[in-house]
């Protein structure tokens, strides 16, 4: 994925306030399932940083609340930091 697409997606999420809770929850779940995709990590960590307070909101009756363990959170943040660091070194 091109870098400009990542920034466009982040901008789209930022401008769509009624979807912040849903978006941050889905990105967290996707990142929890597969942390090997660097663009996903970039978008997800930005969204969690901005809208993390909405991570635990239930967005619909069918959704289960997101369960976040401290160890998983630390691991994901560490890995995303590594990916971002590697990305900026390669530019």
C-alpha positions in Angstrom: 0.0 0.0 0.0 1.3 3.4 -0.9 2.1 5.9 1.9 -0.4 8.4 0.6 -3.1 5.8 0.8 -2.3 5.3 4.5 -2.6 9.0 5.2 -5.8 9.3 3.2 -7.3 6.4 5.2 -6.3 8.0 8.4 -7.8 11.3 7.3 -11.0 9.6 6.3 -11.3 7.9 9.7 -10.5 11.2 11.5 -13.3 13.1 9.6 -16.0 10.4 10.1 -16.7 10.9 13.8 -19.8 8.7 14.0 -17.6 5.7 13.0 -14.7 6.3 15.4 -15.7 3.6 17.9 -16.6 1.0 15.3 -13.4 1.8 13.3 -11.0 1.6 16.3 -12.6 -1.6 17.4 -12.4 -3.3 14.0 -8.8 -2.1 13.5 -7.8 -3.4 16.9 -9.4 -6.8 16.1 -7.6 -6.9 12.7 -4.3 -6.0 14.3 -4.8 -8.6 17.0 -5.4 -11.3 14.4 -2.5 -10.3 12.1 0.4 -8.0 13.1 2.4 -8.7 10.0 0.8 -6.0 7.8 2.7 -2.8 8.3 0.1 -0.5 6.7 -2.6 -2.0 9.0 -0.3 -1.4 12.0 0.2 2.2 11.0 -3.5 3.0 10.6 -4.5 0.9 13.7 -2.0 2.4 16.0 -2.8 5.9 15.0 -6.5 5.3 15.5 -6.0 3.6 18.8 -3.8 6.5 19.9 -6.5 9.0 18.9 -9.7 7.2 19.7 -8.6 4.5 22.2 -11.1 5.8 24.7 -13.8 4.4 22.4 -12.2 1.0 22.1 -14.5 -0.4 24.9 -17.8 1.2 23.7 -20.3 -1.3 22.4 -21.3 -0.1 19.0 -24.2 -2.4 18.4 -26.2 -5.1 20.2 -24.4 -7.8 18.3 -20.9 -6.7 19.2 -18.9 -8.1 22.1 -16.9 -5.6 24.1 -13.2 -5.6 23.1 -11.0 -7.4 25.6 -7.5 -6.0 25.8 -4.9 -7.6 28.0 -1.9 -5.6 29.1 0.6 -8.0 27.6 -1.1 -8.1 24.2 -1.3 -4.3 24.2 2.4 -3.9 25.0 3.4 -6.5 22.4 1.3 -4.8 19.7 2.6 -1.3 20.5 6.2 -2.6 20.6 5.8 -4.3 17.2 4.1 -1.3 15.6 6.8 0.9 16.9 9.4 -1.4 15.3 7.6 -1.4 12.0 7.2 2.4 12.0 10.9 2.8 12.9 12.0 0.5 10.1 9.6 2.2 7.6 11.1 5.7 8.3 14.7 4.4 8.2 14.1 3.0 4.7 12.9 6.3 3.3 
